[in-house]
């Protein structure tokens, strides 16, 4: 992988990262804003996600119906996402059409309309999305577990927000959120692909430096206090299937423990894909798969660690086998964790876990779109060097570090344990 890139900050505070990749006549542009559910308070939960939706409703220069067709007509692809720490917009286009993406993102940084009728239309869409989620057992369980894990920090609520806030938020709430956080000094612009860096910088300066820098938004984050004992959550709902979700308070992505934790996660449940585009490899050699699925206590198992600004979660989710129980599964889970806490894993097990994590990372880093993604994503919670040093940091992890991670983080007192218990009914009781 060619690690050469250009990074600079414009006079108005916009961070810009550029990486020339001449393997195909494509360019991918990502514009990241440092705002997500982490920045929300009760009363406006879900506002970052809703604001993202409003960015597709048009400006004076790019009305919605024009916006919808412009990128597709040029043979491109675009989308947007909101997460815990960020909101991002991207377009991947033929190289000679990238000016369109540069122009429309500069335009909608300041000129989105937030027409009242569009706000109300989108309220219906997002409430419907929330209602759809509430039909999914794992959403119901995960929401309760996450809320129990974070009593103080704003990671407490789901990205989509609480239903009451979606019903009562006003147009001005959304517009003020947009004007507060959608400013150059709170944004990261990344481009990767077939371009000349100096020519691209000239075009970026023409379009983006005239934009007012705005005030750097004040960020008030309340740190989560140390958990003082295991928390148990039972959720009842429709269906026939029992699920178990165990979450452990985990380190932030910038913490030195994050990389040994990635290897520990890979050893126990298979490697995590940190790339939002997903992708995966088999986890059948992982310890918990062999203990729980091969042991016929679960029919499926997966885990995951998330790269975040503040400490978040390591999650283990299992679908309980019809012939087993949640209680038997939890006992077997704890037996495996105690085995790892009691003795370092063999070096060959760590080598395999690292190899799998490296392979998944490579799968999620190859395309031009993914290269542009990683530049911005890593800058949100650390710097792009985090990405460039990823493989070296994994290779440094030792069996003793894996054991220490299990001992330090994967204790009952550091977890919330949730069980979804089906009622057998197909509807959630009123």
DAJOMO-V298873 format. One record per residue. N is the residue number from 1. PHI is phi in whole degrees, -180 to 180 (999 if undefined). Layout:
BEGIN
N|PHI  N|PHI
END
This chain:
BEGIN
1|999  2|-77  3|-96  4|-74  5|-156  6|-118  7|-135  8|-156  9|-119  10|-73  11|-60  12|-89  13|97  14|-68  15|-83  16|-126  17|-127  18|-128  19|-140  20|-76  21|-137  22|-105  23|-82  24|-154  25|-80  26|-130  27|-136  28|-115  29|-114  30|-126  31|-118  32|-106  33|-116  34|-80  35|-154  36|-159  37|-64  38|-58  39|-95  40|-105  41|-123  42|-54  43|108  44|-134  45|-64  46|87  47|-70  48|-67  49|-65  50|-66  51|-61  52|-58  53|-59  54|-68  55|-69  56|-100  57|-97  58|99  59|-127  60|-61  61|-78  62|-124  63|-56  64|-54  65|-68  66|-75  67|-58  68|-60  69|-96  70|-59  71|-70  72|-62  73|-63  74|-91  75|81  76|-108  77|-137  78|-144  79|-167  80|-153  81|-149  82|-122  83|-137  84|-61  85|-108  86|-156  87|-129  88|-139  89|-128  90|-144  91|-137  92|-117  93|-137  94|-53  95|-56  96|-81  97|-114  98|-67  99|-57  100|-61  101|-65  102|-58  103|-72  104|-70  105|-71  106|-64  107|-67  108|-84  109|-63  110|-123  111|-114  112|-63  113|-88  114|53  115|-62  116|-54  117|-69  118|-70  119|-60  120|-68  121|-61  122|-74  123|-57  124|-61  125|-63  126|-74  127|-62  128|-63  129|-63  130|-63  131|-64  132|-62  133|-60  134|-70  135|-86  136|-102  137|-53  138|-71  139|-67  140|-60  141|-68  142|-62  143|-63  144|-67  145|-67  146|-64  147|-65  148|-74  149|-77  150|-116  151|-86  152|-115  153|-67  154|-76  155|-67  156|-55  157|-106  158|-68  159|-58  160|-70  161|94  162|-84  163|-56  164|-61  165|-72  166|-65  167|-80  168|-115  169|-60  170|-105  171|-56  172|-68  173|-59  174|-65  175|-66  176|-67  177|-62  178|-58  179|-70  180|-75  181|-102  182|-92  183|-132  184|-55  185|-70  186|-111  187|-129  188|-131  189|-108  190|-126  191|-135  192|-133  193|142  194|-90  195|-150  196|-96  197|-59  198|-65  199|-64  200|-66  201|-63  202|-60  203|-67  204|-63  205|-63  206|-60  207|-88  208|-105  209|-66  210|-69  211|-71  212|-59  213|-71  214|70  215|-83  216|-61  217|-61  218|-78  219|-107  220|-115  221|-113  222|-95  223|-62  224|-76  225|-65  226|-62  227|-71  228|-108  229|168  230|-62  231|-114  232|-115  233|-125  234|-117  235|-121  236|-105  237|-170  238|-70  239|112  240|-124  241|-110  242|-98  243|-125  244|-123  245|-128  246|-113  247|-122  248|-120  249|-58  250|-124  251|-74  252|-64  253|-61  254|-83  255|-75  256|-57  257|-76  258|-64  259|-71  260|-62  261|-70  262|-58  263|-69  264|-61  265|-61  266|-63  267|-64  268|-84  269|-129  270|98  271|-69  272|-87  273|-92  274|-79  275|-77  276|-65  277|-80  278|73  279|92  280|-166  281|-130  282|-59  283|-110  284|-72  285|-91  286|-73  287|-63  288|-73  289|-62  290|-65  291|-74  292|-96  293|-82  294|-63  295|-81  296|59  297|-96  298|-136  299|-98  300|-156  301|-153  302|-150  303|-139  304|-172  305|-123  306|-114  307|-83  308|-137  309|-68  310|-106  311|-54  312|-123  313|-134  314|-104  315|-116  316|-124  317|-125  318|-132  319|-94  320|-71  321|-63  322|-57  323|-94  324|-121  325|-135  326|-60  327|-65  328|-64  329|-63  330|-65  331|-61  332|-68  333|-58  334|-67  335|-61  336|-67  337|-66  338|-66  339|-63  340|-72  341|-68  342|-83  343|-154  344|-61  345|-69  346|-58  347|-58  348|-67  349|-69  350|-66  351|-60  352|-67  353|-63  354|-66  355|-60  356|-67  357|-64  358|-66  359|-64  360|-65  361|-61  362|-65  363|-60  364|-92  365|-128  366|-79  367|-74  368|-62  369|-61  370|-67  371|-63  372|-68  373|-56  374|-63  375|-60  376|-76  377|-58  378|-65  379|-67  380|-66  381|-106  382|-157  383|-140  384|-62  385|-59  386|-56  387|-68  388|-65  389|-96  390|-55  391|-66  392|-64  393|-67  394|-63  395|-65  396|-82  397|-72  398|-108  399|-56  400|-66  401|-67  402|-62  403|-61  404|-64  405|-60  406|-62  407|-69  408|-79  409|-105  410|-95  411|-101  412|-53  413|-68  414|-109  415|-131  416|-115  417|-113  418|-116  419|-129  420|-95  421|-111  422|-71  423|-89  424|88  425|-82  426|-97  427|-129  428|-71  429|-63  430|-70
END
